[in-house]
Amino acid sequence: MSTMNDESKIRARVFDVIRRVLDVPPLKVNNARKDFLAPPPMSSFRGVDPALLYEGDDWWIFNVRECTPSIVWPIDVCLIRGSCDFYDMYMMRLRSVTPKEVRGYASRVSPFMLRKDVAVHDRGKLITASTLLSFVGGHWSDAQKRTLWGGTADNPVPVRTGYVSDGYLDFGGVAIGVALRQRYEWAVNVGFPNTPSVRIATDPTGMKELFRLRDVQPGRDRRDALMNWVSDHWRQNRHDPDVEIYVRKHMRGGTQFDWRGFSCEIIPARFDIEQTEKFIAERAAMRVAGSDHRYV
């Protein structure tokens, strides 16, 4: 697929997700809570992963019921679904919180807890809300011990009290599975200021090719380099041309840029970020051993 086709596909997806969110007016609530679990603003839904809208079954390589928090923690993922159950659109952000943060809000506390922010289209209005999940007894449950309701707004039906994992609570396992995959993915968040941004999975090579026509910053005559890996190499010592200095493998370049009217942010893979610490330690060991210089 050509780069231009890739650009067109990405722009279409970004516009589709943002349109799903912004085309519906927000529900005005005068008595909304103002505390830790206050309804989240739409600007907090950043890096929305559109996989549930467009990708096939092969995108899922994990069994969500086997994705326990110990696999990857902490996490912060955002997903969007199309029409489901009683909603025209369902967007959620699940991020790790600590027992200290939820003190006074949760009745089921554990080392692994998630705050779940949701935004839904319900009968022509956009509604946002927050809740807490806790990983207890090998599955996710409602940390607030509330009654979960099903049915319709006109005929609500109590479903569960939150102590048993069900489809609603399985999103904890989904979040872990998504976070595990994202741990090894580079991505670019694409969107507009003060709106949800859409996460586009890529890699350093594909990112440079895809966004090579990004905007030139005001006051500059060339585009800033995008963040990428620089391989380890030997560089000539500027003070002594007969000596080379070892340069460790590292990441270099900017993470913020504009493209086709969008504001973009590069999100390096967490695994790669952790690797930089390893390379720094290796370079420090070479310095101590005196092996970071060599004569040519």
BALOBA-1460 file (C-alpha; in Angstrom, 3 decimals):
// residues 296
<rec num="1" residu="m" x="0.000" y="0.000" z="0.000"/>
<rec num="2" residu="s" x="1.406" y="3.405" z="-0.952"/>
<rec num="3" residu="t" x="2.184" y="6.108" z="1.571"/>
<rec num="4" residu="m" x="-0.598" y="8.322" z="0.201"/>
<rec num="5" residu="n" x="-3.126" y="5.518" z="0.668"/>
<rec num="6" residu="d" x="-1.831" y="5.047" z="4.201"/>
<rec num="7" residu="e" x="-2.252" y="8.761" z="4.856"/>
<rec num="8" residu="s" x="-5.800" y="8.712" z="3.520"/>
<rec num="9" residu="k" x="-6.693" y="5.685" z="5.654"/>
<rec num="10" residu="i" x="-5.276" y="7.233" z="8.812"/>
<rec num="11" residu="r" x="-6.959" y="10.575" z="8.246"/>
<rec num="12" residu="a" x="-10.286" y="8.811" z="7.631"/>
<rec num="13" residu="r" x="-9.971" y="6.807" z="10.838"/>
<rec num="14" residu="v" x="-9.029" y="9.826" z="12.920"/>
<rec num="15" residu="f" x="-11.923" y="11.875" z="11.550"/>
<rec num="16" residu="d" x="-14.285" y="8.924" z="12.090"/>
<rec num="17" residu="v" x="-13.378" y="8.529" z="15.767"/>
<rec num="18" residu="i" x="-13.483" y="12.258" z="16.496"/>
<rec num="19" residu="r" x="-16.795" y="12.593" z="14.641"/>
<rec num="20" residu="r" x="-18.329" y="9.759" z="16.690"/>
<rec num="21" residu="v" x="-17.399" y="11.668" z="19.837"/>
<rec num="22" residu="l" x="-18.137" y="15.276" z="18.916"/>
<rec num="23" residu="d" x="-21.226" y="14.940" z="16.722"/>
<rec num="24" residu="v" x="-23.429" y="14.327" z="19.772"/>
<rec num="25" residu="p" x="-24.145" y="17.173" z="22.236"/>
<rec num="26" residu="p" x="-23.133" y="16.546" z="25.860"/>
<rec num="27" residu="l" x="-25.777" y="15.871" z="28.472"/>
<rec num="28" residu="k" x="-26.073" y="18.800" z="30.889"/>
<rec num="29" residu="v" x="-26.176" y="17.627" z="34.502"/>
<rec num="30" residu="n" x="-26.492" y="20.215" z="37.253"/>
<rec num="31" residu="n" x="-25.793" y="17.885" z="40.162"/>
<rec num="32" residu="a" x="-22.762" y="16.023" z="38.774"/>
<rec num="33" residu="r" x="-20.247" y="14.968" z="41.398"/>
<rec num="34" residu="k" x="-17.092" y="17.077" z="41.805"/>
<rec num="35" residu="d" x="-14.811" y="14.658" z="43.650"/>
<rec num="36" residu="f" x="-12.246" y="12.053" z="42.523"/>
<rec num="37" residu="l" x="-14.865" y="10.198" z="40.468"/>
<rec num="38" residu="a" x="-16.290" y="13.298" z="38.791"/>
<rec num="39" residu="p" x="-17.357" y="12.789" z="35.140"/>
<rec num="40" residu="p" x="-14.173" y="13.111" z="33.060"/>
<rec num="41" residu="p" x="-13.741" y="15.816" z="30.391"/>
<rec num="42" residu="m" x="-13.488" y="14.617" z="26.789"/>
<rec num="43" residu="s" x="-9.946" y="15.989" z="26.584"/>
<rec num="44" residu="s" x="-8.845" y="13.219" z="28.995"/>
<rec num="45" residu="f" x="-9.516" y="10.529" z="26.377"/>
<rec num="46" residu="r" x="-6.130" y="10.700" z="24.671"/>
<rec num="47" residu="g" x="-4.557" y="7.979" z="22.551"/>
<rec num="48" residu="v" x="-7.817" y="6.228" z="21.683"/>
<rec num="49" residu="d" x="-6.973" y="2.822" z="20.199"/>
<rec num="50" residu="p" x="-9.440" y="2.196" z="17.332"/>
<rec num="51" residu="a" x="-8.712" y="-1.542" z="17.089"/>
<rec num="52" residu="l" x="-12.208" y="-2.547" z="18.234"/>
<rec num="53" residu="l" x="-13.682" y="-0.556" z="15.351"/>
<rec num="54" residu="y" x="-11.536" y="-1.713" z="12.452"/>
<rec num="55" residu="e" x="-9.270" y="-4.680" z="13.216"/>
<rec num="56" residu="g" x="-10.199" y="-8.332" z="12.738"/>
<rec num="57" residu="d" x="-10.023" y="-11.171" z="15.216"/>
<rec num="58" residu="d" x="-6.310" y="-11.680" z="14.501"/>
<rec num="59" residu="w" x="-5.585" y="-8.402" z="16.321"/>
<rec num="60" residu="w" x="-6.325" y="-10.198" z="19.583"/>
<rec num="61" residu="i" x="-3.448" y="-12.505" z="20.412"/>
<rec num="62" residu="f" x="-4.253" y="-12.857" z="24.118"/>
<rec num="63" residu="n" x="-7.025" y="-14.526" z="26.076"/>
<rec num="64" residu="v" x="-8.417" y="-11.611" z="28.081"/>
<rec num="65" residu="r" x="-9.374" y="-13.871" z="30.984"/>
<rec num="66" residu="e" x="-5.741" y="-14.962" z="31.303"/>
<rec num="67" residu="c" x="-4.337" y="-11.414" z="31.175"/>
<rec num="68" residu="t" x="-3.635" y="-10.794" z="34.860"/>
<rec num="69" residu="p" x="-2.244" y="-7.427" z="36.039"/>
<rec num="70" residu="s" x="1.146" y="-8.941" z="36.911"/>
<rec num="71" residu="i" x="1.832" y="-9.281" z="33.168"/>
<rec num="72" residu="v" x="2.155" y="-5.526" z="32.669"/>
<rec num="73" residu="w" x="1.585" y="-2.823" z="35.264"/>
<rec num="74" residu="p" x="0.878" y="0.079" z="35.561"/>
<rec num="75" residu="i" x="-1.332" y="0.653" z="32.519"/>
<rec num="76" residu="d" x="-3.193" y="3.481" z="30.803"/>
<rec num="77" residu="v" x="-5.186" y="2.518" z="27.710"/>
<rec num="78" residu="c" x="-8.119" y="4.034" z="25.863"/>
<rec num="79" residu="l" x="-10.496" y="2.107" z="23.568"/>
<rec num="80" residu="i" x="-13.590" y="2.863" z="21.525"/>
<rec num="81" residu="r" x="-16.389" y="0.565" z="20.370"/>
<rec num="82" residu="g" x="-19.188" y="1.171" z="17.920"/>
<rec num="83" residu="s" x="-22.813" y="0.311" z="18.657"/>
<rec num="84" residu="c" x="-23.057" y="-2.111" z="21.580"/>
<rec num="85" residu="d" x="-25.826" y="-3.093" z="23.962"/>
<rec num="86" residu="f" x="-27.895" y="0.063" z="24.457"/>
<rec num="87" residu="y" x="-25.324" y="2.639" z="23.294"/>
<rec num="88" residu="d" x="-24.471" y="4.023" z="19.879"/>
<rec num="89" residu="m" x="-20.844" y="4.540" z="20.935"/>
<rec num="90" residu="y" x="-18.830" y="3.390" z="23.941"/>
<rec num="91" residu="m" x="-15.411" y="4.834" z="24.732"/>
<rec num="92" residu="m" x="-13.396" y="3.961" z="27.811"/>
<rec num="93" residu="r" x="-10.101" y="4.831" z="29.393"/>
<rec num="94" residu="l" x="-8.701" y="2.395" z="31.953"/>
<rec num="95" residu="r" x="-5.709" y="3.461" z="34.006"/>
<rec num="96" residu="s" x="-3.988" y="2.218" z="37.122"/>
<rec num="97" residu="v" x="-4.766" y="3.852" z="40.459"/>
<rec num="98" residu="t" x="-3.350" y="3.158" z="43.905"/>
<rec num="99" residu="p" x="-5.245" y="2.104" z="47.038"/>
<rec num="100" residu="k" x="-4.242" y="5.440" z="48.556"/>
<rec num="101" residu="e" x="-5.889" y="7.367" z="45.716"/>
<rec num="102" residu="v" x="-9.204" y="5.529" z="46.078"/>
<rec num="103" residu="r" x="-9.386" y="5.646" z="49.870"/>
<rec num="104" residu="g" x="-12.972" y="6.442" z="50.817"/>
<rec num="105" residu="y" x="-14.291" y="5.570" z="47.348"/>
<rec num="106" residu="a" x="-13.760" y="1.795" z="47.168"/>
<rec num="107" residu="s" x="-14.961" y="-1.007" z="49.409"/>
<rec num="108" residu="r" x="-12.895" y="-3.687" z="47.643"/>
<rec num="109" residu="v" x="-9.230" y="-2.677" z="47.675"/>
<rec num="110" residu="s" x="-6.312" y="-4.585" z="46.162"/>
<rec num="111" residu="p" x="-2.789" y="-3.844" z="44.847"/>
<rec num="112" residu="f" x="-4.224" y="-3.840" z="41.292"/>
<rec num="113" residu="m" x="-6.972" y="-1.311" z="40.745"/>
<rec num="114" residu="l" x="-8.262" y="0.551" z="37.701"/>
<rec num="115" residu="r" x="-10.170" y="3.738" z="37.245"/>
<rec num="116" residu="k" x="-12.542" y="3.319" z="34.322"/>
<rec num="117" residu="d" x="-13.656" y="6.514" z="32.609"/>
<rec num="118" residu="v" x="-16.410" y="6.063" z="30.034"/>
<rec num="119" residu="a" x="-18.073" y="8.238" z="27.414"/>
<rec num="120" residu="v" x="-21.228" y="6.906" z="25.787"/>
<rec num="121" residu="h" x="-23.839" y="8.070" z="23.307"/>
<rec num="122" residu="d" x="-27.193" y="7.401" z="24.944"/>
<rec num="123" residu="r" x="-30.404" y="8.511" z="23.187"/>
<rec num="124" residu="g" x="-28.741" y="11.373" z="21.330"/>
<rec num="125" residu="k" x="-26.655" y="12.688" z="24.225"/>
<rec num="126" residu="l" x="-23.023" y="12.269" z="25.238"/>
<rec num="127" residu="i" x="-22.624" y="11.043" z="28.816"/>
<rec num="128" residu="t" x="-19.374" y="10.604" z="30.760"/>
<rec num="129" residu="a" x="-18.839" y="8.815" z="34.064"/>
<rec num="130" residu="s" x="-16.179" y="7.101" z="36.161"/>
<rec num="131" residu="t" x="-15.996" y="3.940" z="38.233"/>
<rec num="132" residu="l" x="-13.406" y="1.728" z="39.932"/>
<rec num="133" residu="l" x="-12.411" y="-1.890" z="39.315"/>
<rec num="134" residu="s" x="-10.387" y="-4.115" z="41.620"/>
<rec num="135" residu="f" x="-8.573" y="-7.364" z="40.824"/>
<rec num="136" residu="v" x="-9.639" y="-9.757" z="43.588"/>
<rec num="137" residu="g" x="-9.688" y="-13.548" z="43.609"/>
<rec num="138" residu="g" x="-8.303" y="-13.887" z="40.103"/>
<rec num="139" residu="h" x="-10.841" y="-11.672" z="38.325"/>
<rec num="140" residu="w" x="-11.962" y="-8.076" z="38.053"/>
<rec num="141" residu="s" x="-14.876" y="-6.865" z="40.126"/>
<rec num="142" residu="d" x="-16.641" y="-3.620" z="40.918"/>
<rec num="143" residu="a" x="-14.556" y="-1.985" z="43.647"/>
<rec num="144" residu="q" x="-17.510" y="0.105" z="44.829"/>
<rec num="145" residu="k" x="-19.806" y="-2.862" z="45.561"/>
<rec num="146" residu="r" x="-22.668" y="-1.296" z="43.646"/>
<rec num="147" residu="t" x="-25.593" y="-2.924" z="41.937"/>
<rec num="148" residu="l" x="-25.006" y="-3.063" z="38.186"/>
<rec num="149" residu="w" x="-28.066" y="-2.344" z="36.099"/>
<rec num="150" residu="g" x="-29.170" y="-3.668" z="32.742"/>
<rec num="151" residu="g" x="-32.366" y="-3.389" z="30.752"/>
<rec num="152" residu="t" x="-33.354" y="0.054" z="29.519"/>
<rec num="153" residu="a" x="-33.669" y="3.479" z="31.076"/>
<rec num="154" residu="d" x="-37.434" y="2.982" z="31.261"/>
<rec num="155" residu="n" x="-37.175" y="-0.551" z="32.597"/>
<rec num="156" residu="p" x="-33.921" y="-0.978" z="34.569"/>
<rec num="157" residu="v" x="-33.088" y="-4.480" z="35.763"/>
<rec num="158" residu="p" x="-30.509" y="-5.271" z="38.487"/>
<rec num="159" residu="v" x="-27.861" y="-7.552" z="36.983"/>
<rec num="160" residu="r" x="-25.078" y="-8.156" z="39.485"/>
<rec num="161" residu="t" x="-23.611" y="-6.683" z="42.628"/>
<rec num="162" residu="g" x="-20.152" y="-6.526" z="41.110"/>
<rec num="163" residu="y" x="-18.609" y="-9.464" z="42.970"/>
<rec num="164" residu="v" x="-18.602" y="-11.820" z="39.984"/>
<rec num="165" residu="s" x="-16.780" y="-11.152" z="36.737"/>
<rec num="166" residu="d" x="-19.103" y="-10.628" z="33.768"/>
<rec num="167" residu="g" x="-18.906" y="-9.048" z="30.327"/>
<rec num="168" residu="y" x="-18.922" y="-5.549" z="31.815"/>
<rec num="169" residu="l" x="-16.024" y="-6.265" z="34.118"/>
<rec num="170" residu="d" x="-14.018" y="-8.265" z="31.570"/>
<rec num="171" residu="f" x="-12.799" y="-4.955" z="30.223"/>
<rec num="172" residu="g" x="-10.151" y="-5.148" z="32.952"/>
<rec num="173" residu="g" x="-8.680" y="-8.169" z="31.163"/>
<rec num="174" residu="v" x="-9.072" y="-6.434" z="27.803"/>
<rec num="175" residu="a" x="-7.154" y="-3.437" z="29.125"/>
<rec num="176" residu="i" x="-4.278" y="-5.637" z="30.299"/>
<rec num="177" residu="g" x="-4.128" y="-7.410" z="26.927"/>
<rec num="178" residu="v" x="-4.105" y="-4.113" z="25.048"/>
<rec num="179" residu="a" x="-1.445" y="-2.670" z="27.357"/>
<rec num="180" residu="l" x="0.745" y="-5.731" z="26.815"/>
<rec num="181" residu="r" x="0.550" y="-5.300" z="23.068"/>
<rec num="182" residu="q" x="1.163" y="-1.564" z="23.260"/>
<rec num="183" residu="r" x="4.237" y="-2.154" z="25.431"/>
<rec num="184" residu="y" x="6.112" y="-3.242" z="22.294"/>
<rec num="185" residu="e" x="4.475" y="-0.865" z="19.796"/>
<rec num="186" residu="w" x="5.497" y="2.602" z="18.739"/>
<rec num="187" residu="a" x="2.535" y="4.852" z="18.077"/>
<rec num="188" residu="v" x="1.546" y="8.373" z="17.100"/>
<rec num="189" residu="n" x="-1.393" y="10.096" z="18.781"/>
<rec num="190" residu="v" x="-3.200" y="12.121" z="16.101"/>
<rec num="191" residu="g" x="-5.956" y="14.645" z="16.814"/>
<rec num="192" residu="f" x="-6.893" y="18.245" z="17.477"/>
<rec num="193" residu="p" x="-6.263" y="20.341" z="20.611"/>
<rec num="194" residu="n" x="-8.806" y="19.690" z="23.389"/>
<rec num="195" residu="t" x="-10.354" y="16.683" z="21.614"/>
<rec num="196" residu="p" x="-9.716" y="12.950" z="21.935"/>
<rec num="197" residu="s" x="-6.667" y="11.871" z="19.948"/>
<rec num="198" residu="v" x="-6.415" y="8.594" z="18.039"/>
<rec num="199" residu="r" x="-3.537" y="6.167" z="18.524"/>
<rec num="200" residu="i" x="-1.944" y="4.994" z="15.272"/>
<rec num="201" residu="a" x="0.343" y="1.984" z="15.805"/>
<rec num="202" residu="t" x="3.555" y="2.048" z="13.760"/>
<rec num="203" residu="d" x="7.324" y="1.653" z="14.133"/>
<rec num="204" residu="p" x="10.233" y="4.138" z="13.833"/>
<rec num="205" residu="t" x="10.804" y="3.336" z="10.149"/>
<rec num="206" residu="g" x="7.164" y="3.464" z="9.079"/>
<rec num="207" residu="m" x="6.618" y="6.603" z="11.149"/>
<rec num="208" residu="k" x="9.333" y="8.550" z="9.320"/>
<rec num="209" residu="e" x="7.962" y="7.493" z="5.941"/>
<rec num="210" residu="l" x="4.327" y="8.141" z="6.780"/>
<rec num="211" residu="f" x="4.872" y="11.583" z="8.297"/>
<rec num="212" residu="r" x="7.679" y="12.754" z="6.044"/>
<rec num="213" residu="l" x="5.417" y="15.576" z="4.763"/>
<rec num="214" residu="r" x="4.768" y="16.950" z="8.247"/>
<rec num="215" residu="d" x="4.578" y="20.727" z="8.680"/>
<rec num="216" residu="v" x="7.721" y="22.859" z="9.034"/>
<rec num="217" residu="q" x="7.694" y="24.706" z="12.353"/>
<rec num="218" residu="p" x="7.354" y="28.519" z="12.176"/>
<rec num="219" residu="g" x="10.719" y="30.267" z="11.969"/>
<rec num="220" residu="r" x="12.517" y="27.175" z="10.634"/>
<rec num="221" residu="d" x="13.553" y="26.264" z="7.119"/>
<rec num="222" residu="r" x="13.542" y="22.498" z="7.611"/>
<rec num="223" residu="r" x="11.549" y="19.852" z="9.466"/>
<rec num="224" residu="d" x="12.715" y="18.717" z="12.888"/>
<rec num="225" residu="a" x="13.880" y="15.114" z="13.092"/>
<rec num="226" residu="l" x="11.376" y="12.662" z="14.562"/>
<rec num="227" residu="m" x="12.318" y="10.511" z="17.524"/>
<rec num="228" residu="n" x="14.147" y="7.391" z="16.366"/>
<rec num="229" residu="w" x="16.821" y="4.915" z="17.370"/>
<rec num="230" residu="v" x="20.476" y="5.787" z="16.742"/>
<rec num="231" residu="s" x="22.628" y="2.654" z="16.552"/>
<rec num="232" residu="d" x="25.732" y="2.343" z="18.712"/>
<rec num="233" residu="h" x="28.867" y="3.496" z="16.920"/>
<rec num="234" residu="w" x="32.367" y="4.878" z="17.321"/>
<rec num="235" residu="r" x="32.802" y="8.626" z="16.790"/>
<rec num="236" residu="q" x="36.002" y="10.537" z="16.237"/>
<rec num="237" residu="n" x="37.150" y="12.534" z="19.256"/>
<rec num="238" residu="r" x="36.937" y="16.213" z="18.348"/>
<rec num="239" residu="h" x="39.972" y="16.981" z="20.528"/>
<rec num="240" residu="d" x="42.099" y="14.073" z="19.296"/>
<rec num="241" residu="p" x="41.333" y="12.828" z="15.765"/>
<rec num="242" residu="d" x="43.403" y="9.698" z="16.386"/>
<rec num="243" residu="v" x="40.980" y="8.486" z="19.067"/>
<rec num="244" residu="e" x="37.407" y="7.282" z="18.722"/>
<rec num="245" residu="i" x="34.742" y="7.481" z="21.467"/>
<rec num="246" residu="y" x="32.023" y="4.882" z="21.843"/>
<rec num="247" residu="v" x="28.472" y="6.230" z="21.511"/>
<rec num="248" residu="r" x="25.829" y="3.967" z="23.010"/>
<rec num="249" residu="k" x="22.597" y="3.108" z="21.226"/>
<rec num="250" residu="h" x="20.035" y="5.748" z="22.110"/>
<rec num="251" residu="m" x="16.841" y="7.486" z="21.048"/>
<rec num="252" residu="r" x="16.974" y="10.984" z="19.625"/>
<rec num="253" residu="g" x="14.555" y="13.437" z="18.034"/>
<rec num="254" residu="g" x="11.363" y="15.335" z="18.727"/>
<rec num="255" residu="t" x="7.994" y="13.898" z="19.754"/>
<rec num="256" residu="q" x="5.638" y="16.792" z="18.893"/>
<rec num="257" residu="f" x="4.754" y="17.872" z="15.355"/>
<rec num="258" residu="d" x="1.885" y="19.011" z="13.130"/>
<rec num="259" residu="w" x="0.657" y="17.039" z="10.123"/>
<rec num="260" residu="r" x="-2.164" y="17.731" z="7.674"/>
<rec num="261" residu="g" x="-3.850" y="20.026" z="10.192"/>
<rec num="262" residu="f" x="-3.539" y="17.524" z="13.063"/>
<rec num="263" residu="s" x="-1.510" y="17.840" z="16.248"/>
<rec num="264" residu="c" x="0.645" y="14.721" z="16.660"/>
<rec num="265" residu="e" x="2.640" y="13.165" z="19.480"/>
<rec num="266" residu="i" x="5.039" y="10.235" z="19.180"/>
<rec num="267" residu="i" x="4.664" y="7.540" z="21.859"/>
<rec num="268" residu="p" x="7.751" y="5.269" z="21.927"/>
<rec num="269" residu="a" x="7.267" y="1.664" z="23.027"/>
<rec num="270" residu="r" x="7.664" y="1.333" z="26.778"/>
<rec num="271" residu="f" x="9.959" y="-1.650" z="26.195"/>
<rec num="272" residu="d" x="12.312" y="0.518" z="24.120"/>
<rec num="273" residu="i" x="12.325" y="3.250" z="26.753"/>
<rec num="274" residu="e" x="13.333" y="0.678" z="29.360"/>
<rec num="275" residu="q" x="16.109" y="-0.534" z="27.061"/>
<rec num="276" residu="t" x="17.708" y="2.922" z="27.086"/>
<rec num="277" residu="e" x="18.402" y="2.507" z="30.803"/>
<rec num="278" residu="k" x="20.211" y="-0.738" z="30.034"/>
<rec num="279" residu="f" x="22.358" y="0.950" z="27.381"/>
<rec num="280" residu="i" x="23.213" y="3.815" z="29.731"/>
<rec num="281" residu="a" x="24.409" y="1.297" z="32.332"/>
<rec num="282" residu="e" x="26.532" y="-0.484" z="29.705"/>
<rec num="283" residu="r" x="28.122" y="2.809" z="28.671"/>
<rec num="284" residu="a" x="28.880" y="3.649" z="32.316"/>
<rec num="285" residu="a" x="30.550" y="0.245" z="32.777"/>
<rec num="286" residu="m" x="32.698" y="0.858" z="29.694"/>
<rec num="287" residu="r" x="33.751" y="4.231" z="31.090"/>
<rec num="288" residu="v" x="34.822" y="2.649" z="34.385"/>
<rec num="289" residu="a" x="36.747" y="-0.068" z="32.542"/>
<rec num="290" residu="g" x="38.345" y="2.480" z="30.221"/>
<rec num="291" residu="s" x="37.042" y="0.673" z="27.153"/>
<rec num="292" residu="d" x="34.925" y="3.558" z="25.857"/>
<rec num="293" residu="h" x="37.906" y="4.903" z="23.868"/>
<rec num="294" residu="r" x="39.918" y="3.273" z="21.147"/>
<rec num="295" residu="y" x="42.802" y="4.295" z="18.919"/>
<rec num="296" residu="v" x="42.311" y="4.156" z="15.166"/>
